[in-house]
């Protein structure tokens, strides 16, 4: 079994723990979870970790100084923060784990980048490619031939249609839809329940139906 730590005790960090638990229940025996790393977990989140029998291993500094695992997963929803943490752990010699919930469906000829986390109920179609540390939240749908660059987050229930290209560090909000064949520039946010009907430039926040932004 591969020794693994998860960074983040908040929502997506604990959802990542759910993915690991589901993989374990499926009987693959791939991961040996050592615990969770978090610089400042709230008392409520510490209680939530304790309730599921998961150790808080201390801060990122603690784990970098005294590695307790060879593998890591970053359970932090914010793409830019995830990028910084992943870079630091990689520089310390840890390897990024790719985690796929057993209930997710993954199409043929699909390539998931290192550190990608795929949650329960996700549907990934054929010939999809993700970069490093992409997060696909519960029940997200990724259409055929889509490309998601590194550190993209696709939030619960969002749909990225076929032939789309989603740039680095983009966040696709819960229930949002990106229509077929569109490009989304790096660092752009597509707001919750928005419908993107045209290409979006880098660094904007797109909201509404159809989605609009300030140039």
Buried (B, 14 or more C-beta within 10 A) or exposed (E): EEBBBBBBBBBBBBBBBBBBBBBBEEEEEBBBBBBBBBEEBEEEBBEBBEEEEBEBBBBBEEBBEEBBBBBBBBBBBBBEBBBBBBEBBBEEEBBBBBBBBEBBEBBEEBEBBBBBBBBBBBBBBBBBBBBBBBBBBBBBBBBBBBBBBBBBBBBBBBBBBBBBBBBBBBBBBBBBBBBEBBBBBBBBBBBBBBBBBEEBBEBBBBBEEEBBBEE
